[in-house]
Amino acid sequence: MTILWSIAVANMRLQAPASRWKIVTLMHELSVCQGMLGQVSNIAREHGAESVSRITVRIGPLSGVEPRLLKEAFTIARMGSVAAEAELLIEELSVRVHCSQCGADSNVTSNRLVCANCGDWQTQLVSGDELLLASVELNNPTHEEPLSPGLQSESR
C-alpha cells in the first residue's frame, strides 16, 4: 500500500485546496479499509477460504468514517487482496441515547444528543459511534464450523 499512499500524496500537491481536503479525508478511510482488510484476510486464512465475496460493515454517524468515502477507498484498498472481487455493503446506523432523567431510549440527530421523550440533555450514547465488521462471506472455505458471532461463511 506504500505505492498508493505515495500516489495520493503526490496528487495532493497538484490539487486545488478543496481537492486536497478530499484526498486527505480519503486517506483516513483508506487506512480504515486497510485495517478492515487485515481482519478479513485473517478470517479467510483461518477458514481456508480462497477469496471473499462480500463484506458487510455497520457504521454510525459519530464513528468518524464517511460511508461514501469508505466505499471509494475500498475499491483502492482491496486490490491484490483476498477481497479483490468482494462487494462492500454498508449498513448505516442511527444515533441512540439513553436519558438519565426519564429512562427512555430514543433516536436523535448527531448534533443534538438530547432526549426525544423529555428534552433533557443528561443522556448517554447507546449507539451511533460504531464501526463494526458485521459479516464476511467466504468463497470455498475448508472449515464448515460457524465463524465467530456476527460473521458468516457462505460457500460458493
N, C-alpha and C positions, 0 to 999 in steps of 0.2 A: 504494500500500500504506500510505500515511500514515494514511488513514482507519482501516484495520484495526488498526494499532498504537494509535491513539488510543482506539478502542473497547475494545481489550484492556486498556489502562492504566486507563481509566475503570471498567471492570468489576472490575479488581483492587482498587480502593479499596473496593468494595462487598462483596467476598467475605470469607469467614472465612479465617484464616491458612492452613489446609491447601489451600483452593481457590486462594489466591494463588500458592502454590508451583507448582501445576499450570499456571496461566496464564503464569508467568514461564518455566517449562520449555517450554511450548508456543510461547512467543515465540522461544526458541532454535531449535526445529525449524522455525518459520515463516521465520526468516532463512535457514536451510539450504535450505528449499524455494525461497525467492526466488532464491538463488544458482544452484540447480539449474535452475530455470525460465529463468533468464537464458541458461544454456548451451544448454538445449533450444531456446529461441527463436532463438539464433544458428544452430544446426544446421538448424532448419526454414527459416530465411531463406536460408541458403547453398544449400539444395536446392530452393528454390521450393515448399515444402510449404504447403498451406492450413491444415493443423492436424496435431496429434499425437494418435494413438490409444492409445499405450501407452508408458510409461516404466518401465524396469527399473533398480533400484539394488541394489548389494551393500553390506551393512552388517555390520561386525564389532562384537562386543560391547564392544570397547575404543575405538570411534570417538567416543564421547560423544554419540551420537544414539540416541534410543529409537525403535525401529521403529513402535510403536503410536502414539506422539505425532507421528511424521513423517507417518503416514497421515492423522491428524486435521488437521495443519497443511496438508497438500497440498490437502485439499478447500477450504480457505480461499484459499491462495496461487494456485491455478490459475484462479480466477475472472477472467474478462476476458483471459486469456492464450491463446496458441496451443494450450495444453494444457487448455483449459476442459472438454473432454469426455474427457480422457485417463484411462486407468486407471494406477494406480501399483502396480507389482509390486516387492516387497521380497524379496531373497534374503539370508537371514541366514547369515553365515559363522561358522566356528569359530575359536577361538584356537589357533594352532600355534606351537611353539617349536623351535629347533634347540639341541641340547645340545653345549656346548663340550667336555665330558668324553668321552662315548661316541659323539658324532656323529649320534645319532638325531634324527629329526623326529617330534614327537608332538603330538596334540591334548591341550590342557589346559583347565582352567577359568580364568575371568577373574581370579580372586583367588588362584590358585596356579600360578605360572609355573615349576614345576619339571619336570624331565624325567620323563615317564611310564615310560621304559625303566629308568633307573638311579637316579632320585630326586634327582639333583644339581640345585642351584639356579643353576648357571652356564649360563644359557640366553639365547638371543637370540630376540626375537619375529620370526617369519616372516610370520604373518598374524593378523588379528583386529582391527586398528585401522583398517581401510579404510572409506571412504565413497566408493563409485565409481558413476559414471553408466555402467551396463553397456550399455544399448541404448535406442534411441528409434525407435518405429515411426511413420513419417510418412504422412499422407494426401495423395495426389495430388502426389508430388514431380515436379518438371520435369526434374531431372537423374537419370539412371539409374546413374551410377557409384556404386560402393560408398562408404559412409560410412567415416570413419576407423576403425581397428581397434577391435573391440568394439561398434561401433554399427551398427545395421542399419536399412534402409529397407524399408517394406512399402507398396506402392501399394494404395489402396482406392478 
